[in-house]
Amino acid sequence: DHPERHNPAAGLKTLRITKKDRLPVEPFTIQEGERIIAESHAEFGLAHGNYEEFRFFTGLRQSEQIALQVGDCDLLKGKIRIARARVLGRDKDRTKTREDREIILCGRALDVLRRQLALRQQLSAAGRLGHELVFFQADGAPIDDLSYPYDRWRFIMNKTRIRYREPYNARHTYISWRLMSGHNVLLVAKEDGHS
């Protein structure tokens, strides 16, 4: 109908999500975060409890966390390197922002990482792991997509009766906690992958 347009789809009116359409950032309180973590450990065991706890104390995007490999972790220096993501079951050799970054772990995150790597070593010795991923399902299988943690997140949110917010708010929570405790804004932006 419009031969003068190079791309006819460009003339279509579409719904675009703008800043005003996005849900507001709603971080959890420390008490809510601790309750979610405790219930995740109690209901689903160490592997999933560690997954949730690590996210609350690193601010990783879920796609980055399920792609984190053992080689990305440096326990001696207390750091992790974020260089990849897993989206819809496909591994990508880049992050959302296409920039690799290092995160210096707080004490709590370092403790969680040590626990998770010890669990990983146990499962590996039992022949139940065939991958280098740090986070995995209780049986050792990789987390291929986010439906696995999302289902568990919804269950925990219903059980605790904490007002529902998407799991991404764990990332907002960690970043908010850092800013409220006086961390350097530029360092927080760099470590957490913000432009």
C-alpha positions as CSV (number, residue, x, y, z in Angstrom):
1,D,0.0,0.0,0.0
2,H,3.0,2.3,0.5
3,P,5.5,1.7,-2.2
4,E,7.4,4.9,-1.2
5,R,8.4,3.3,2.1
6,H,11.6,1.2,2.0
7,N,10.4,-0.9,4.9
8,P,6.6,-1.2,5.1
9,A,6.8,-2.4,8.6
10,A,8.3,0.9,9.7
11,G,5.0,2.6,9.0
12,L,3.1,0.3,11.4
13,K,2.0,1.8,14.7
14,T,3.2,-0.5,17.4
15,L,3.2,-0.6,21.2
16,R,6.5,0.3,22.5
17,I,7.5,0.0,26.1
18,T,8.8,3.4,27.3
19,K,10.3,4.3,30.6
20,K,6.9,5.4,31.9
21,D,5.5,2.0,31.1
22,R,8.1,0.0,33.0
23,L,7.4,-1.3,36.4
24,P,9.0,0.8,39.1
25,V,12.1,-0.5,40.8
26,E,11.0,-2.1,44.1
27,P,13.8,-3.4,46.1
28,F,13.2,-5.8,49.0
29,T,14.0,-4.9,52.6
30,I,16.8,-6.8,54.2
31,Q,14.2,-8.7,56.3
32,E,12.3,-9.8,53.1
33,G,15.5,-10.8,51.4
34,E,16.6,-12.9,54.3
35,R,13.2,-14.6,54.5
36,I,13.2,-15.4,50.8
37,I,16.7,-16.9,51.1
38,A,15.8,-18.9,54.2
39,E,12.6,-20.3,52.6
40,S,14.5,-21.1,49.4
41,H,17.0,-23.2,51.3
42,A,14.3,-24.9,53.4
43,E,12.0,-25.7,50.5
44,F,14.4,-26.6,47.7
45,G,17.8,-27.4,49.3
46,L,21.3,-26.1,49.1
47,A,21.6,-25.8,45.3
48,H,18.6,-23.5,44.8
49,G,19.1,-21.7,48.2
50,N,22.6,-20.8,47.2
51,Y,21.4,-19.6,43.8
52,E,18.9,-17.2,45.4
53,E,21.3,-16.0,48.1
54,F,24.1,-15.4,45.7
55,R,21.8,-13.2,43.5
56,F,20.8,-11.1,46.5
57,F,24.5,-10.4,47.3
58,T,26.0,-10.0,43.8
59,G,23.2,-8.3,41.8
60,L,23.8,-10.6,38.9
61,R,21.3,-10.8,36.1
62,Q,19.7,-14.3,36.1
63,S,21.0,-15.0,32.5
64,E,24.6,-14.2,33.8
65,Q,24.3,-16.3,36.9
66,I,23.1,-19.5,35.2
67,A,26.0,-19.1,32.7
68,L,28.7,-18.5,35.4
69,Q,31.4,-21.1,35.2
70,V,34.0,-22.4,37.7
71,G,36.8,-20.7,35.6
72,D,35.1,-17.4,36.2
73,C,35.6,-17.6,39.9
74,D,38.7,-16.5,41.9
75,L,38.3,-17.5,45.5
76,L,41.7,-16.2,46.5
77,K,41.0,-12.7,45.2
78,G,37.3,-12.9,46.1
79,K,36.1,-12.0,42.6
80,I,34.0,-13.3,39.7
81,R,34.3,-12.4,36.0
82,I,31.1,-11.9,34.1
83,A,31.7,-12.6,30.4
84,R,28.7,-14.7,29.2
85,A,25.0,-15.2,29.5
86,R,22.5,-18.0,28.9
87,V,19.3,-16.8,27.2
88,L,16.4,-19.2,26.2
89,G,18.7,-22.2,26.6
90,R,21.4,-20.7,24.3
91,D,24.9,-19.7,25.6
92,K,26.1,-16.3,24.5
93,D,29.7,-15.3,24.8
94,R,28.8,-11.8,25.9
95,T,26.7,-10.1,28.5
96,K,23.6,-7.9,27.9
97,T,25.8,-4.8,27.7
98,R,28.5,-6.6,25.6
99,E,31.2,-5.7,28.2
100,D,33.0,-8.1,30.4
101,R,33.2,-7.1,34.0
102,E,34.6,-8.2,37.4
103,I,32.7,-8.1,40.6
104,I,34.5,-8.0,43.9
105,L,32.4,-10.3,46.2
106,C,31.2,-9.2,49.6
107,G,31.9,-11.6,52.5
108,R,28.4,-13.1,52.3
109,A,28.6,-13.8,48.5
110,L,32.0,-15.3,48.9
111,D,30.7,-17.7,51.6
112,V,27.8,-18.7,49.3
113,L,30.2,-19.3,46.4
114,R,32.4,-21.5,48.6
115,R,29.4,-23.5,49.7
116,Q,28.2,-23.9,46.1
117,L,31.6,-25.0,44.8
118,A,31.8,-27.6,47.7
119,L,28.4,-28.9,46.6
120,R,29.6,-28.9,43.0
121,Q,32.6,-30.9,44.0
122,Q,30.5,-33.5,45.8
123,L,28.2,-34.0,42.9
124,S,31.1,-34.1,40.5
125,A,32.8,-36.9,42.6
126,A,29.5,-38.8,42.4
127,G,29.6,-38.5,38.6
128,R,26.4,-36.3,38.5
129,L,27.9,-33.2,36.7
130,G,29.0,-33.0,33.1
131,H,29.5,-29.3,32.9
132,E,31.5,-26.4,34.3
133,L,28.6,-24.3,35.6
134,V,28.6,-23.0,39.1
135,F,24.8,-23.0,39.6
136,F,22.6,-26.0,38.6
137,Q,19.5,-27.9,39.6
138,A,19.4,-30.1,42.7
139,D,20.2,-33.2,40.5
140,G,23.2,-31.5,38.9
141,A,21.5,-30.7,35.6
142,P,22.3,-27.3,34.2
143,I,19.6,-24.6,34.4
144,D,18.8,-24.2,30.7
145,D,16.2,-21.5,31.0
146,L,14.7,-19.3,33.6
147,S,11.4,-21.2,34.0
148,Y,13.0,-23.5,36.6
149,P,14.0,-20.7,39.0
150,Y,10.9,-18.6,38.2
151,D,8.5,-21.5,39.3
152,R,10.4,-21.8,42.6
153,W,10.5,-18.0,43.0
154,R,6.7,-17.8,42.7
155,F,6.2,-20.7,45.1
156,I,8.4,-18.9,47.8
157,M,6.7,-15.6,47.3
158,N,3.3,-17.2,47.8
159,K,4.5,-19.1,50.8
160,T,6.1,-16.2,52.5
161,R,3.2,-13.8,51.6
162,I,5.8,-11.2,50.7
163,R,4.3,-8.8,48.1
164,Y,5.1,-10.2,44.7
165,R,7.9,-8.7,42.7
166,E,9.8,-10.2,39.8
167,P,13.0,-12.0,40.6
168,Y,14.9,-9.2,38.8
169,N,14.2,-7.1,41.9
170,A,16.8,-9.1,43.8
171,R,19.3,-7.3,41.5
172,H,17.7,-3.9,42.3
173,T,17.8,-4.8,46.0
174,Y,21.6,-5.5,46.0
175,I,22.4,-2.4,44.1
176,S,20.1,-0.3,46.4
177,W,21.7,-1.8,49.5
178,R,25.2,-0.9,48.1
179,L,24.2,2.7,47.3
180,M,22.5,3.1,50.7
181,S,25.6,1.9,52.5
182,G,27.7,4.6,50.7
183,H,29.5,2.6,48.0
184,N,31.0,4.6,45.1
185,V,28.3,5.1,42.5
186,L,30.7,4.7,39.6
187,L,32.1,1.5,41.0
188,V,28.6,0.1,41.6
189,A,27.7,0.9,38.0
190,K,30.9,-0.6,36.6
191,E,30.6,-3.9,38.6
192,D,26.9,-4.3,38.0
193,G,27.0,-3.6,34.3
194,H,25.2,-0.3,34.0
195,S,26.0,2.2,31.4
